[in-house]
Amino acid sequence: MRRRQFILLFCGAPITWPRVARAQKPHRVRRIGVLMGLSESNPEFRGFFATFVEELTRLGWIDGRNARIEQRWTNADIKRTSVLAKELLATSPDVMMVHSTPATAALHLETSTVPIVFAFVSDPVGAGFVASLARPGGNITGFTQTEAGLGGKWLGLLKEIAPGIKRAGILFNPDTAPGGGNLFLGSIEAAARALAVEPVTMRVRNDAEIETAIAALGRERAGLVTMDDSFMGVHYRTVISSSARNNVPAIFVTEGFVRDGGLISYGADYTDLFRRAAGYVDRILRGEKPADLPVQTPTKFLTAINLKTAKALGLDVPAELLAMADEVIE
């Protein structure tokens, strides 16, 4: 009996194996769209994107093999952002990763079905992208890079490194800044009252207006807070060079600004946020839904200081500030 069972099993095996082989279909290549609200010419921003791709690779999604990544860069141009959002959605992506509030808004306007993971949105609830941080409830989720109270932190650090300032310009583009700039203004104004600093709201939309605004601050021996704004990220070289020419101490959002000559920066670890965004993209590609993935906040904040710039501005950086800095450029 056992011999007969063995013969039947053995003889049946060649018939069964081909059937299994025919049932195994090749995995479908998954399409991942990426809409970056910044300029591709900036090496720091390219590094953010590279981190995202590297983490996807580590998680098993290899561009050109089982995944196809389509990327577009908006250069913080609102009209271009809308066009590129439509262009990417036309490629029928399985999931989108997006940077910046304007870019997320453009995708939100175009689709309510394609899963979207944002890496840089300051106020996703206020912008109407999600119902709540804990329960997004739709096709969008992701990672915030800041909170409204961060504005006060920027001004506090600026006053610490440049204690002589009595006025501070708040520079942003109302078309691209979170809440038109209003998200951070309240905390900046509250900090200004406590620090005896007069805040000056400066709305700009091009390089010429940036130059004019910073030149005015220089004549008044004032400081500068650059808002967390994709436009500022694209036009950072104008802000840095104009601040240097006009002897204006300025605080920025990311350490890349400081490496390029800015005085000081404080903000979320953006590289970490892009890495975590890749994790959400992976989970969605494996079957989870954006509505079930809570919006997450930053876990790491970084401070960078440029001592060469401080010296050029005639500033002595307090030892306590140097001790807390994550990066010091000499």
C-alpha positions as CSV (number, residue, x, y, z in Angstrom):
1,M,0.0,0.0,0.0
2,R,2.8,2.3,0.9
3,R,4.6,1.4,-2.3
4,R,1.6,2.2,-4.4
5,Q,1.1,5.6,-2.7
6,F,4.7,6.4,-3.4
7,I,4.5,5.5,-7.0
8,L,1.3,7.6,-7.5
9,L,2.9,10.5,-5.7
10,F,6.1,10.3,-7.7
11,C,4.3,9.9,-11.0
12,G,1.9,12.7,-10.2
13,A,4.7,15.2,-9.3
14,P,5.7,16.1,-12.9
15,I,2.1,17.0,-13.6
16,T,1.6,19.1,-10.5
17,W,4.9,21.1,-10.7
18,P,4.2,22.7,-14.1
19,R,0.8,23.7,-12.9
20,V,2.3,25.6,-10.0
21,A,4.9,27.2,-12.2
22,R,2.2,28.4,-14.6
23,A,0.2,29.8,-11.7
24,Q,3.1,32.0,-10.5
25,K,2.8,35.2,-12.5
26,P,5.6,37.8,-12.5
27,H,5.2,40.6,-9.9
28,R,3.6,43.8,-11.3
29,V,6.0,46.8,-11.4
30,R,4.6,49.4,-9.0
31,R,4.6,53.0,-10.1
32,I,5.7,55.6,-7.5
33,G,5.2,59.3,-8.4
34,V,7.3,62.0,-6.6
35,L,6.4,65.7,-6.7
36,M,9.1,67.8,-5.1
37,G,8.2,71.4,-4.2
38,L,11.8,72.5,-4.5
39,S,14.6,73.1,-7.0
40,E,16.5,70.1,-8.3
41,S,19.6,72.3,-8.6
42,N,20.1,72.4,-4.9
43,P,22.3,69.5,-3.7
44,E,20.7,69.4,-0.3
45,F,17.3,68.9,-1.8
46,R,18.6,66.2,-4.2
47,G,20.0,64.5,-1.1
48,F,16.5,64.4,0.5
49,F,15.2,62.7,-2.6
50,A,18.2,60.3,-2.7
51,T,17.5,59.3,0.9
52,F,13.9,58.5,0.0
53,V,15.0,56.3,-2.9
54,E,17.7,54.6,-0.8
55,E,15.2,53.7,1.9
56,L,12.7,52.3,-0.7
57,T,15.6,50.1,-2.0
58,R,16.3,48.9,1.5
59,L,12.7,48.0,1.9
60,G,12.7,46.0,-1.4
61,W,11.4,48.5,-4.0
62,I,14.1,48.8,-6.6
63,D,13.7,51.5,-9.3
64,G,13.9,49.8,-12.7
65,R,13.2,46.3,-11.4
66,N,10.0,46.0,-9.4
67,A,9.3,49.7,-9.1
68,R,9.3,52.7,-11.4
69,I,9.9,56.1,-9.8
70,E,8.7,59.2,-11.7
71,Q,10.0,62.4,-10.2
72,R,9.1,66.1,-10.9
73,W,10.4,69.3,-9.3
74,T,8.2,72.4,-9.1
75,N,10.8,75.0,-8.2
76,A,8.2,76.5,-5.9
77,D,6.3,77.8,-8.9
78,I,2.5,77.5,-8.2
79,K,1.5,77.3,-11.9
80,R,4.1,74.7,-12.7
81,T,3.1,72.7,-9.6
82,S,-0.5,72.3,-10.9
83,V,0.8,71.2,-14.4
84,L,3.2,68.7,-12.9
85,A,0.6,67.3,-10.5
86,K,-1.6,66.5,-13.5
87,E,1.3,65.1,-15.4
88,L,2.3,62.7,-12.7
89,L,-1.2,61.5,-12.1
90,A,-1.6,60.7,-15.8
91,T,1.1,58.0,-15.3
92,S,-1.3,56.1,-13.1
93,P,0.8,55.9,-10.0
94,D,0.1,53.3,-7.3
95,V,1.2,55.9,-4.7
96,M,2.5,59.4,-4.6
97,M,5.2,61.0,-2.4
98,V,5.0,64.8,-2.2
99,H,7.0,67.6,-0.7
100,S,5.5,71.0,0.4
101,T,2.0,72.3,1.1
102,P,1.4,73.8,-2.4
103,A,2.4,70.5,-4.1
104,T,0.2,68.5,-1.8
105,A,-2.7,71.0,-2.4
106,A,-2.3,70.5,-6.2
107,L,-2.5,66.7,-5.9
108,H,-5.4,67.0,-3.4
109,L,-7.3,69.0,-6.0
110,E,-6.8,66.4,-8.7
111,T,-7.5,63.1,-6.9
112,S,-9.3,61.6,-4.0
113,T,-8.3,58.0,-4.8
114,V,-4.6,57.8,-5.4
115,P,-2.7,57.3,-2.1
116,I,-0.5,60.3,-1.2
117,V,2.3,60.5,1.4
118,F,3.5,64.0,2.2
119,A,6.9,64.6,3.7
120,F,6.7,68.4,4.3
121,V,3.4,69.8,5.3
122,S,3.2,72.2,8.2
123,D,-0.5,72.2,8.9
124,P,-2.3,69.2,7.1
125,V,-5.5,69.6,9.2
126,G,-5.7,73.4,8.6
127,A,-5.0,72.9,4.9
128,G,-7.8,70.4,4.7
129,F,-5.7,67.4,3.6
130,V,-6.6,65.2,6.6
131,A,-9.5,65.0,9.1
132,S,-7.1,64.7,12.0
133,L,-3.5,63.7,12.7
134,A,-4.5,60.5,14.4
135,R,-7.2,59.5,11.8
136,P,-6.4,61.1,8.4
137,G,-9.6,59.6,6.9
138,G,-8.9,59.9,3.2
139,N,-6.2,59.2,0.6
140,I,-3.6,61.4,2.2
141,T,-1.2,61.0,5.1
142,G,2.4,61.7,5.9
143,F,4.8,63.7,8.1
144,T,4.7,67.2,9.3
145,Q,8.1,69.0,9.6
146,T,7.1,71.7,12.1
147,E,4.5,73.2,14.4
148,A,3.1,76.7,14.9
149,G,5.2,77.4,18.0
150,L,8.4,76.9,16.0
151,G,8.3,80.6,14.9
152,G,9.0,81.7,18.5
153,K,12.0,79.3,18.7
154,W,13.5,80.9,15.6
155,L,13.2,84.4,16.9
156,G,14.6,83.3,20.3
157,L,17.7,81.7,18.8
158,L,18.2,84.7,16.6
159,K,18.1,87.0,19.6
160,E,20.5,84.8,21.5
161,I,23.1,84.9,18.8
162,A,22.5,88.6,17.9
163,P,21.4,90.1,21.2
164,G,21.6,93.7,19.9
165,I,18.8,93.5,17.5
166,K,15.6,95.5,18.3
167,R,13.7,94.7,15.1
168,A,13.3,91.5,13.1
169,G,11.9,91.0,9.6
170,I,9.7,87.9,9.0
171,L,10.3,87.0,5.4
172,F,8.0,84.7,3.4
173,N,6.0,84.3,0.2
174,P,2.2,84.4,1.1
175,D,1.5,82.2,-1.9
176,T,3.6,79.3,-0.7
177,A,4.1,79.7,3.1
178,P,1.9,77.6,5.4
179,G,-1.4,79.4,6.0
180,G,-0.2,82.2,3.8
181,G,2.4,82.9,6.5
182,N,-0.2,83.0,9.3
183,L,0.7,79.6,10.8
184,F,4.0,80.9,12.4
185,L,3.2,84.6,12.8
186,G,1.4,84.3,16.1
187,S,4.2,82.5,17.9
188,I,6.8,84.9,16.4
189,E,4.8,87.9,17.6
190,A,4.4,86.4,21.1
191,A,8.1,85.8,21.3
192,A,8.9,89.3,20.0
193,R,6.9,90.8,22.8
194,A,8.8,88.7,25.4
195,L,12.1,89.6,23.8
196,A,11.4,93.3,23.3
197,V,11.9,92.9,19.5
198,E,9.6,94.6,17.0
199,P,8.5,92.1,14.3
200,V,8.2,93.3,10.8
201,T,6.2,91.2,8.3
202,M,7.8,91.1,4.9
203,R,5.9,89.4,2.0
204,V,8.0,88.8,-1.0
205,R,7.4,87.0,-4.4
206,N,10.7,87.4,-6.3
207,D,14.4,88.1,-5.8
208,A,14.1,91.8,-6.3
209,E,11.6,92.1,-3.4
210,I,13.9,89.9,-1.2
211,E,16.8,92.3,-1.9
212,T,14.7,95.3,-1.1
213,A,13.3,93.9,2.1
214,I,16.7,92.8,3.4
215,A,18.4,96.1,2.5
216,A,15.8,97.9,4.6
217,L,16.6,95.6,7.6
218,G,20.3,96.4,7.1
219,R,19.7,100.1,7.4
220,E,17.9,99.5,10.7
221,R,20.5,97.0,12.1
222,A,17.7,94.5,12.3
223,G,17.6,90.7,12.2
224,L,15.8,88.3,9.9
225,V,13.7,85.2,10.3
226,T,13.1,83.2,7.1
227,M,9.9,81.3,7.3
228,D,9.6,77.6,6.6
229,D,8.5,78.1,3.0
230,S,9.3,76.3,-0.2
231,F,9.8,79.6,-2.0
232,M,12.5,80.5,0.6
233,G,14.1,77.1,-0.1
234,V,14.4,77.9,-3.8
235,H,15.6,81.5,-3.4
236,Y,17.9,80.8,-0.4
237,R,21.0,82.0,-2.2
238,T,19.5,85.5,-2.7
239,V,18.6,85.6,1.0
240,I,22.0,84.5,2.1
241,S,24.0,86.8,-0.2
242,S,21.8,89.8,0.5
243,S,22.0,89.2,4.3
244,A,25.7,89.2,4.1
245,R,26.0,92.4,2.0
246,N,23.6,94.2,4.3
247,N,25.1,92.9,7.6
248,V,21.8,91.3,8.7
249,P,21.9,88.3,11.0
250,A,19.4,85.7,9.8
251,I,18.0,82.4,10.9
252,F,17.0,79.6,8.5
253,V,15.2,76.3,8.7
254,T,17.7,73.7,7.5
255,E,21.5,73.2,8.0
256,G,22.0,73.4,4.2
257,F,21.5,77.1,4.4
258,V,24.2,77.4,7.0
259,R,26.7,75.3,5.0
260,D,26.1,77.8,2.2
261,G,26.9,80.8,4.3
262,G,23.8,81.4,6.5
263,L,24.3,82.3,10.1
264,I,22.2,79.8,12.0
265,S,19.4,77.3,11.4
266,Y,16.9,75.3,13.4
267,G,14.4,72.8,12.2
268,A,13.4,69.2,11.8
269,D,15.8,66.6,10.5
270,Y,14.4,66.6,6.9
271,T,16.5,63.6,5.9
272,D,14.8,61.6,8.6
273,L,11.4,62.7,7.4
274,F,12.1,61.5,3.8
275,R,13.3,58.2,5.2
276,R,10.1,57.8,7.2
277,A,8.0,58.8,4.2
278,A,9.5,55.9,2.3
279,G,8.3,53.6,5.1
280,Y,4.8,54.8,4.6
281,V,5.0,54.3,0.8
282,D,6.2,50.8,1.4
283,R,3.3,50.0,3.7
284,I,0.8,51.4,1.2
285,L,2.3,49.3,-1.6
286,R,1.9,46.2,0.6
287,G,-1.8,46.9,1.1
288,E,-2.3,49.4,3.9
289,K,-4.5,52.5,3.4
290,P,-3.5,56.1,4.0
291,A,-6.7,56.6,6.1
292,D,-5.3,54.1,8.6
293,L,-1.8,55.6,8.9
294,P,-1.6,58.5,11.3
295,V,0.1,61.7,10.4
296,Q,3.4,61.8,12.3
297,T,5.4,64.7,13.7
298,P,9.2,65.2,13.8
299,T,11.3,63.3,16.2
300,K,14.5,65.1,15.6
301,F,15.4,68.8,15.4
302,L,18.8,70.1,14.3
303,T,20.7,73.3,15.0
304,A,23.6,74.5,12.8
305,I,25.9,77.6,13.2
306,N,28.4,79.1,10.8
307,L,31.2,80.7,12.9
308,K,32.7,82.3,9.8
309,T,29.5,84.1,9.1
310,A,29.2,85.1,12.7
311,K,32.6,86.6,12.7
312,A,31.9,88.5,9.5
313,L,28.8,90.0,11.2
314,G,30.8,90.9,14.3
315,L,28.9,88.4,16.5
316,D,30.3,86.3,19.4
317,V,28.4,83.1,19.6
318,P,27.5,82.2,23.2
319,A,29.2,79.0,24.5
320,E,25.9,77.6,25.5
321,L,24.6,77.9,21.9
322,L,27.7,76.3,20.5
323,A,27.3,73.4,23.0
324,M,23.8,72.6,21.8
325,A,24.5,72.9,18.1
326,D,24.4,69.7,16.1
327,E,26.7,71.1,13.4
328,V,29.3,74.0,13.6
329,I,30.8,75.3,10.4
330,E,34.2,77.0,10.9
